[in-house]
Amino acid sequence: MDAHDIAEGRARWQRRYDEARKRDADFTTLSGTRVEPVYGPPEGADVPGFERIGWPGEYPYTRGLHPTGYRGRTWTIRQFSGFGNAQQTNARYKMLLGAGGGGLSVAFDMPTLMGRDSDEPQSLGEVGHCGVAIDSAADMDVLFDGIPLADVTTSMTISGPAVPVFCMYLVAAERQGADLARLDGTLQTDIFKEYIAQKEWLFPPEPHLRLIGDLMEYTNRNIPRYKPLSVSGYHIREAGSTAAQELAFTLADGFGYVELGQSRGLDVNTFAPGLSFFFDAHIDFFEEIAKFRAARRIWARWLRDVYGATSEKALWLRFHTQTAGVSLTAQQPYNNVVRTAVEALSAVLGGTNSLHTNALDETLALPTDEAAEIALRTQQVLMEETGITSVADPLGGSWYVEALTDKIEAEAEAIFARIRDMGHDGSITAGILRGIEDGWFMSEIADSAFAYQQAVEKGDKRVVGVNVHTGSVTRDLDILRVSHEVEVEQNKLLATRRAERDNAAVKERLERMVAAARGEENMIPSMLDAARAEATLGEICGALKDEWGIYREPARF
């Protein structure tokens, strides 16, 4: 790009920056030096390929979605939390919000994630252990008691039974008196990554996609601010993928959901802004920054050139980040505070829209109150003390960062081509489904995970406290333990609710939901009615399993 074009771009950015709302804050260094909101090539410079870097708030959004960067609005502090029963988790939420958290992110226990009730035999010993137990809308009432859902954005990390859990969330909001049309939040719902990495599915892929399509239609029509899909790379990376695989598999899944929306006759300019993303921030600092920058650029180009989006917001890739759980070590766990801070910094320098920082004890158990507070304060120190919110994309133009960004983008494009080739019709969706059926994604991730583990065991990749600097004076941590009484009390409560509800109404509404599943009508209204009658999660999912069957992954050797 020649000097004239660069100067025009800077002038465009300046106009948009001047018109945008900015925070009332001190944008100087610790020594009092005033800093500019963005930096670019010196006046009169020719920079070949600068159109791929550009300016913040301008296509291809490599440097961020907004001309102001974090001067306009800082990222949302959204700590992922949930344990025990709804009452215990409600207390943790109030602690986090009172300490400065900006939104909620719900962690569910394993029975809930698998669409089972707490009293099912398969739930034994798992209730409340990796998140909060939710059996019906009544649990949602308790979970958000005293927390106005009309005013707080809520993210829910669940995919297989995401739609019935969403219906229970809507019922809780109704009971608070909230205007459902004004709710704002995010539901993960990303079933592709379950088949690829996390393995928490209920049905074969096609029925899941049916439900997701119904959800997209329903929120697009009735709850326009709500984001019905958070396409997740986090679990793909935690399973052992490389940064480029995480990026490519995640964006390919996103393209598949775009194709799903378009197959439903939805306007990409209307529904694409409701798609958000969820990435891992791993420990390789610059590689992660490059990954985030490449993600925005790829998404914008594909939405415009492949899927025909014309509105700016449809081209925006908005994403939440969580620091890498898999990078935490049980050995010398206080080192995890340092790892988390570095990973969080990479997410912020990569332009994340919201962020969760892991606690130092999460490799051992769910976080204690003290560990959760340290994780929260990590974000607040970065936000309030370091000056990184003063300048948009401060590493833009770095030879290393730009080269890494280009390299990861090229690797991702090669993977997209491979996925398309696997499909029968050249679509991303067909390629994803074939890759799931053939075990291709699982094999690719397994190979990467194996290569990394070999490097650690050989000492080529060093992990402090594990294969280098192993001596320590630290003692064992006090960890959070979820009492067996949580399961006992949850099951008693569930039995009481079943006895007190109108069971005939539950049966009738479940039958109506199954009838909707057999036809082509949108299933959300009938499922919402079942949730209002206190149908349980296991009853809703069980009725649909009877209709649609379950999915078993083929054995691979």
Beta strands, then each sheet from edge to edge (+ up, - down):
strand 1: 76-81
strand 2: 103-107
strand 3: 154-157
strand 4: 185-187
strand 5: 229-232
strand 6: 275-281
strand 7: 319-323
strand 8: 354-356
sheet 1: 4+ 3+ 2+ 1+ 8+ 7+ 6+ 5+
end
